[in-house]
Amino acid sequence: PYVIVCNHQASLDLMGMVEVIPDRCVPIAKKELMYMGTVGWACWLSGIIFIDRHKREDAIDVISQTARTMRRENVR
């Protein structure tokens, strides 16, 4: 497992990145995207992990838990 960090300029860029990143990559997005109607639903259904950038500790916990799961199960 691995993590790729991408700097995108708009919220919709994430949808394009999901198409080109490798299968075993876990996409992480800001929680605000979840509330963008169909874009949010598409992100949620495609398995994107949402983090709350305004709550630093919560974001760190989500990323740490994701990393532990990736290492333990060696899967997406």
A tleap script that builds the chain and sets N, CA, C and O, in Angstrom:
source leaprc.protein.ff14SB
mol = sequence {
  NPRO TYR VAL ILE VAL CYS ASN HIE GLN ALA
  SER LEU ASP LEU MET GLY MET VAL GLU VAL
  ILE PRO ASP ARG CYS VAL PRO ILE ALA LYS
  LYS GLU LEU MET TYR MET GLY THR VAL GLY
  TRP ALA CYS TRP LEU SER GLY ILE ILE PHE
  ILE ASP ARG HIE LYS ARG GLU ASP ALA ILE
  ASP VAL ILE SER GLN THR ALA ARG THR MET
  ARG ARG GLU ASN VAL CARG
}
set mol.1.N position { 0.815 -1.205 0.000 }
set mol.1.CA position { 0.000 0.000 0.000 }
set mol.1.C position { 0.855 1.264 0.000 }
set mol.1.O position { 1.983 1.255 0.491 }
set mol.2.N position { 0.330 2.321 -0.536 }
set mol.2.CA position { 1.055 3.580 -0.601 }
set mol.2.C position { 0.067 4.733 -0.636 }
set mol.2.O position { -1.131 4.530 -0.836 }
set mol.3.N position { 0.564 5.924 -0.445 }
set mol.3.CA position { -0.264 7.129 -0.471 }
set mol.3.C position { 0.378 8.111 -1.433 }
set mol.3.O position { 1.582 8.357 -1.359 }
set mol.4.N position { -0.419 8.677 -2.340 }
set mol.4.CA position { 0.036 9.698 -3.267 }
set mol.4.C position { -0.603 11.016 -2.843 }
set mol.4.O position { -1.815 11.081 -2.639 }
set mol.5.N position { 0.198 12.057 -2.711 }
set mol.5.CA position { -0.323 13.365 -2.326 }
set mol.5.C position { -0.406 14.220 -3.582 }
set mol.5.O position { 0.593 14.420 -4.273 }
set mol.6.N position { -1.610 14.727 -3.876 }
set mol.6.CA position { -1.827 15.554 -5.054 }
set mol.6.C position { -2.363 16.916 -4.627 }
set mol.6.O position { -3.207 17.009 -3.736 }
set mol.7.N position { -1.875 17.950 -5.257 }
set mol.7.CA position { -2.362 19.295 -4.984 }
set mol.7.C position { -3.287 19.691 -6.133 }
set mol.7.O position { -2.826 20.044 -7.218 }
set mol.8.N position { -4.582 19.631 -5.885 }
set mol.8.CA position { -5.530 19.990 -6.927 }
set mol.8.C position { -6.076 21.385 -6.662 }
set mol.8.O position { -6.073 21.852 -5.523 }
set mol.9.N position { -6.542 22.047 -7.711 }
set mol.9.CA position { -6.962 23.435 -7.607 }
set mol.9.C position { -8.463 23.605 -7.408 }
set mol.9.O position { -8.897 24.636 -6.894 }
set mol.10.N position { -9.257 22.630 -7.798 }
set mol.10.CA position { -10.713 22.737 -7.670 }
set mol.10.C position { -11.263 21.428 -7.113 }
set mol.10.O position { -10.607 20.388 -7.175 }
set mol.11.N position { -12.459 21.493 -6.577 }
set mol.11.CA position { -13.075 20.304 -5.984 }
set mol.11.C position { -13.306 19.205 -7.010 }
set mol.11.O position { -13.190 18.024 -6.681 }
set mol.12.N position { -13.626 19.562 -8.226 }
set mol.12.CA position { -13.913 18.557 -9.254 }
set mol.12.C position { -12.658 17.881 -9.787 }
set mol.12.O position { -12.753 16.835 -10.428 }
set mol.13.N position { -11.494 18.448 -9.538 }
set mol.13.CA position { -10.249 17.812 -9.972 }
set mol.13.C position { -10.081 16.433 -9.351 }
set mol.13.O position { -9.482 15.543 -9.955 }
set mol.14.N position { -10.610 16.258 -8.149 }
set mol.14.CA position { -10.484 14.984 -7.446 }
set mol.14.C position { -11.106 13.851 -8.248 }
set mol.14.O position { -10.574 12.741 -8.258 }
set mol.15.N position { -12.214 14.110 -8.914 }
set mol.15.CA position { -12.872 13.067 -9.707 }
set mol.15.C position { -11.967 12.596 -10.850 }
set mol.15.O position { -11.928 11.405 -11.158 }
set mol.16.N position { -11.248 13.514 -11.470 }
set mol.16.CA position { -10.318 13.140 -12.532 }
set mol.16.C position { -9.125 12.369 -11.996 }
set mol.16.O position { -8.647 11.430 -12.632 }
set mol.17.N position { -8.642 12.770 -10.816 }
set mol.17.CA position { -7.498 12.067 -10.221 }
set mol.17.C position { -7.860 10.645 -9.843 }
set mol.17.O position { -7.016 9.753 -9.926 }
set mol.18.N position { -9.099 10.416 -9.430 }
set mol.18.CA position { -9.538 9.073 -9.052 }
set mol.18.C position { -9.426 8.130 -10.249 }
set mol.18.O position { -9.181 6.936 -10.074 }
set mol.19.N position { -9.602 8.651 -11.451 }
set mol.19.CA position { -9.534 7.812 -12.647 }
set mol.19.C position { -8.105 7.407 -13.011 }
set mol.19.O position { -7.904 6.345 -13.601 }
set mol.20.N position { -7.117 8.223 -12.676 }
set mol.20.CA position { -5.757 7.941 -13.127 }
set mol.20.C position { -4.855 7.351 -12.047 }
set mol.20.O position { -3.785 6.835 -12.370 }
set mol.21.N position { -5.250 7.409 -10.784 }
set mol.21.CA position { -4.400 6.849 -9.742 }
set mol.21.C position { -4.509 5.326 -9.739 }
set mol.21.O position { -5.530 4.783 -10.162 }
set mol.22.N position { -3.493 4.641 -9.278 }
set mol.22.CA position { -3.507 3.166 -9.265 }
set mol.22.C position { -4.635 2.600 -8.396 }
set mol.22.O position { -5.169 3.292 -7.529 }
set mol.23.N position { -4.988 1.342 -8.638 }
set mol.23.CA position { -6.099 0.695 -7.943 }
set mol.23.C position { -5.899 0.623 -6.437 }
set mol.23.O position { -6.866 0.738 -5.685 }
set mol.24.N position { -4.679 0.436 -5.987 }
set mol.24.CA position { -4.440 0.244 -4.555 }
set mol.24.C position { -4.270 1.547 -3.793 }
set mol.24.O position { -3.918 1.521 -2.613 }
set mol.25.N position { -4.510 2.679 -4.429 }
set mol.25.CA position { -4.366 3.974 -3.787 }
set mol.25.C position { -5.670 4.340 -3.068 }
set mol.25.O position { -6.759 4.097 -3.589 }
set mol.26.N position { -5.555 4.919 -1.884 }
set mol.26.CA position { -6.718 5.320 -1.102 }
set mol.26.C position { -6.872 6.835 -1.214 }
set mol.26.O position { -6.036 7.572 -0.693 }
set mol.27.N position { -7.911 7.310 -1.874 }
set mol.27.CA position { -8.103 8.760 -1.987 }
set mol.27.C position { -8.649 9.347 -0.687 }
set mol.27.O position { -9.527 8.766 -0.048 }
set mol.28.N position { -8.117 10.500 -0.310 }
set mol.28.CA position { -8.568 11.230 0.869 }
set mol.28.C position { -8.965 12.626 0.407 }
set mol.28.O position { -8.224 13.267 -0.339 }
set mol.29.N position { -10.126 13.099 0.844 }
set mol.29.CA position { -10.624 14.409 0.414 }
set mol.29.C position { -11.159 15.183 1.605 }
set mol.29.O position { -11.432 14.615 2.662 }
set mol.30.N position { -11.305 16.480 1.421 }
set mol.30.CA position { -11.873 17.291 2.487 }
set mol.30.C position { -13.354 16.970 2.666 }
set mol.30.O position { -14.056 16.658 1.704 }
set mol.31.N position { -13.808 17.050 3.888 }
set mol.31.CA position { -15.172 16.646 4.234 }
set mol.31.C position { -16.227 17.502 3.517 }
set mol.31.O position { -17.342 17.033 3.287 }
set mol.32.N position { -15.896 18.722 3.170 }
set mol.32.CA position { -16.843 19.607 2.498 }
set mol.32.C position { -17.338 19.035 1.178 }
set mol.32.O position { -18.457 19.327 0.757 }
set mol.33.N position { -16.508 18.215 0.515 }
set mol.33.CA position { -16.917 17.610 -0.762 }
set mol.33.C position { -18.104 16.672 -0.602 }
set mol.33.O position { -18.885 16.483 -1.535 }
set mol.34.N position { -18.236 16.093 0.571 }
set mol.34.CA position { -19.316 15.142 0.815 }
set mol.34.C position { -20.686 15.808 0.684 }
set mol.34.O position { -21.675 15.133 0.401 }
set mol.35.N position { -20.752 17.111 0.884 }
set mol.35.CA position { -22.024 17.825 0.863 }
set mol.35.C position { -22.287 18.542 -0.463 }
set mol.35.O position { -23.104 19.462 -0.512 }
set mol.36.N position { -21.605 18.133 -1.537 }
set mol.36.CA position { -21.763 18.787 -2.837 }
set mol.36.C position { -22.691 18.003 -3.770 }
set mol.36.O position { -22.383 17.839 -4.950 }
set mol.37.N position { -23.796 17.529 -3.263 }
set mol.37.CA position { -24.791 16.859 -4.105 }
set mol.37.C position { -24.270 15.601 -4.746 }
set mol.37.O position { -23.744 14.717 -4.070 }
set mol.38.N position { -24.419 15.519 -6.068 }
set mol.38.CA position { -24.024 14.301 -6.784 }
set mol.38.C position { -22.522 14.064 -6.729 }
set mol.38.O position { -22.081 12.915 -6.747 }
set mol.39.N position { -21.731 15.124 -6.664 }
set mol.39.CA position { -20.277 14.957 -6.545 }
set mol.39.C position { -19.955 14.262 -5.221 }
set mol.39.O position { -19.118 13.361 -5.174 }
set mol.40.N position { -20.621 14.684 -4.157 }
set mol.40.CA position { -20.411 14.061 -2.853 }
set mol.40.C position { -20.811 12.604 -2.837 }
set mol.40.O position { -20.097 11.757 -2.301 }
set mol.41.N position { -21.962 12.313 -3.429 }
set mol.41.CA position { -22.416 10.909 -3.506 }
set mol.41.C position { -21.429 10.064 -4.306 }
set mol.41.O position { -21.105 8.944 -3.913 }
set mol.42.N position { -20.952 10.602 -5.432 }
set mol.42.CA position { -20.007 9.850 -6.267 }
set mol.42.C position { -18.705 9.595 -5.510 }
set mol.42.O position { -18.142 8.503 -5.579 }
set mol.43.N position { -18.235 10.606 -4.791 }
set mol.43.CA position { -17.009 10.429 -3.996 }
set mol.43.C position { -17.215 9.382 -2.915 }
set mol.43.O position { -16.367 8.512 -2.721 }
set mol.44.N position { -18.330 9.462 -2.215 }
set mol.44.CA position { -18.619 8.520 -1.128 }
set mol.44.C position { -18.739 7.092 -1.654 }
set mol.44.O position { -18.206 6.158 -1.054 }
set mol.45.N position { -19.443 6.923 -2.781 }
set mol.45.CA position { -19.621 5.585 -3.351 }
set mol.45.C position { -18.326 5.007 -3.908 }
set mol.45.O position { -18.168 3.788 -3.972 }
set mol.46.N position { -17.395 5.876 -4.314 }
set mol.46.CA position { -16.138 5.365 -4.866 }
set mol.46.C position { -15.108 5.064 -3.776 }
set mol.46.O position { -13.990 4.648 -4.083 }
set mol.47.N position { -15.471 5.268 -2.514 }
set mol.47.CA position { -14.601 4.864 -1.420 }
set mol.47.C position { -13.634 5.923 -0.928 }
set mol.47.O position { -12.670 5.602 -0.233 }
set mol.48.N position { -13.872 7.165 -1.271 }
set mol.48.CA position { -12.997 8.236 -0.814 }
set mol.48.C position { -13.154 8.409 0.698 }
set mol.48.O position { -14.266 8.348 1.222 }
set mol.49.N position { -12.058 8.619 1.380 }
set mol.49.CA position { -12.068 8.852 2.817 }
set mol.49.C position { -12.086 10.360 3.048 }
set mol.49.O position { -11.233 11.086 2.536 }
set mol.50.N position { -13.058 10.820 3.817 }
set mol.50.CA position { -13.215 12.252 4.051 }
set mol.50.C position { -12.587 12.644 5.385 }
set mol.50.O position { -12.755 11.949 6.387 }
set mol.51.N position { -11.858 13.771 5.389 }
set mol.51.CA position { -11.286 14.295 6.618 }
set mol.51.C position { -11.788 15.713 6.840 }
set mol.51.O position { -12.059 16.449 5.891 }
set mol.52.N position { -11.906 16.081 8.108 }
set mol.52.CA position { -12.347 17.419 8.488 }
set mol.52.C position { -11.103 18.266 8.730 }
set mol.52.O position { -10.419 18.100 9.741 }
set mol.53.N position { -10.814 19.166 7.806 }
set mol.53.CA position { -9.600 19.968 7.909 }
set mol.53.C position { -9.666 21.001 9.023 }
set mol.53.O position { -8.630 21.523 9.436 }
set mol.54.N position { -10.849 21.303 9.514 }
set mol.54.CA position { -10.999 22.296 10.570 }
set mol.54.C position { -10.753 21.700 11.957 }
set mol.54.O position { -10.513 22.436 12.914 }
set mol.55.N position { -10.812 20.380 12.066 }
set mol.55.CA position { -10.548 19.692 13.333 }
set mol.55.C position { -9.293 18.845 13.146 }
set mol.55.O position { -9.367 17.691 12.724 }
set mol.56.N position { -8.160 19.425 13.459 }
set mol.56.CA position { -6.863 18.815 13.184 }
set mol.56.C position { -6.730 17.425 13.799 }
set mol.56.O position { -6.280 16.494 13.131 }
set mol.57.N position { -7.112 17.276 15.052 }
set mol.57.CA position { -6.958 15.995 15.736 }
set mol.57.C position { -7.816 14.907 15.087 }
set mol.57.O position { -7.373 13.768 14.936 }
set mol.58.N position { -9.043 15.263 14.705 }
set mol.58.CA position { -9.914 14.295 14.034 }
set mol.58.C position { -9.330 13.867 12.694 }
set mol.58.O position { -9.386 12.691 12.335 }
set mol.59.N position { -8.768 14.825 11.955 }
set mol.59.CA position { -8.164 14.500 10.660 }
set mol.59.C position { -6.976 13.564 10.835 }
set mol.59.O position { -6.810 12.616 10.068 }
set mol.60.N position { -6.154 13.827 11.838 }
set mol.60.CA position { -4.993 12.969 12.097 }
set mol.60.C position { -5.452 11.568 12.493 }
set mol.60.O position { -4.858 10.579 12.064 }
set mol.61.N position { -6.497 11.475 13.304 }
set mol.61.CA position { -7.023 10.169 13.703 }
set mol.61.C position { -7.524 9.365 12.511 }
set mol.61.O position { -7.255 8.168 12.411 }
set mol.62.N position { -8.253 10.019 11.604 }
set mol.62.CA position { -8.781 9.322 10.426 }
set mol.62.C position { -7.643 8.827 9.545 }
set mol.62.O position { -7.669 7.688 9.078 }
set mol.63.N position { -6.648 9.671 9.317 }
set mol.63.CA position { -5.525 9.271 8.465 }
set mol.63.C position { -4.714 8.157 9.131 }
set mol.63.O position { -4.277 7.225 8.456 }
set mol.64.N position { -4.511 8.242 10.435 }
set mol.64.CA position { -3.766 7.195 11.143 }
set mol.64.C position { -4.499 5.862 11.100 }
set mol.64.O position { -3.886 4.817 10.885 }
set mol.65.N position { -5.807 5.900 11.305 }
set mol.65.CA position { -6.597 4.669 11.253 }
set mol.65.C position { -6.558 4.066 9.853 }
set mol.65.O position { -6.461 2.848 9.703 }
set mol.66.N position { -6.632 4.906 8.836 }
set mol.66.CA position { -6.555 4.425 7.456 }
set mol.66.C position { -5.207 3.770 7.182 }
set mol.66.O position { -5.144 2.709 6.561 }
set mol.67.N position { -4.134 4.396 7.641 }
set mol.67.CA position { -2.791 3.835 7.429 }
set mol.67.C position { -2.644 2.496 8.137 }
set mol.67.O position { -2.075 1.561 7.575 }
set mol.68.N position { -3.148 2.391 9.362 }
set mol.68.CA position { -3.066 1.112 10.083 }
set mol.68.C position { -3.839 0.017 9.349 }
set mol.68.O position { -3.366 -1.114 9.236 }
set mol.69.N position { -5.022 0.355 8.854 }
set mol.69.CA position { -5.822 -0.628 8.119 }
set mol.69.C position { -5.111 -1.053 6.842 }
set mol.69.O position { -5.106 -2.236 6.501 }
set mol.70.N position { -4.505 -0.094 6.127 }
set mol.70.CA position { -3.794 -0.414 4.894 }
set mol.70.C position { -2.632 -1.364 5.168 }
set mol.70.O position { -2.413 -2.309 4.410 }
set mol.71.N position { -1.891 -1.124 6.238 }
set mol.71.CA position { -0.736 -1.989 6.573 }
set mol.71.C position { -1.198 -3.351 7.052 }
set mol.71.O position { -0.631 -4.373 6.666 }
set mol.72.N position { -2.231 -3.371 7.896 }
set mol.72.CA position { -2.686 -4.635 8.480 }
set mol.72.C position { -3.270 -5.566 7.424 }
set mol.72.O position { -2.949 -6.754 7.396 }
set mol.73.N position { -4.118 -5.037 6.562 }
set mol.73.CA position { -4.805 -5.883 5.586 }
set mol.73.C position { -4.106 -5.936 4.235 }
set mol.73.O position { -4.437 -6.772 3.394 }
set mol.74.N position { -3.142 -5.047 4.024 }
set mol.74.CA position { -2.391 -4.979 2.771 }
set mol.74.C position { -3.318 -4.888 1.562 }
set mol.74.O position { -3.051 -5.460 0.505 }
set mol.75.N position { -4.406 -4.159 1.748 }
set mol.75.CA position { -5.364 -3.951 0.676 }
set mol.75.C position { -5.793 -2.503 0.647 }
set mol.75.O position { -5.394 -1.701 1.491 }
set mol.76.N position { -6.602 -2.184 -0.325 }
set mol.76.CA position { -7.139 -0.831 -0.448 }
set mol.76.C position { -8.045 -0.523 0.695 }
set mol.76.O position { -8.595 0.575 0.767 }
savepdb mol mol.pdb
quit
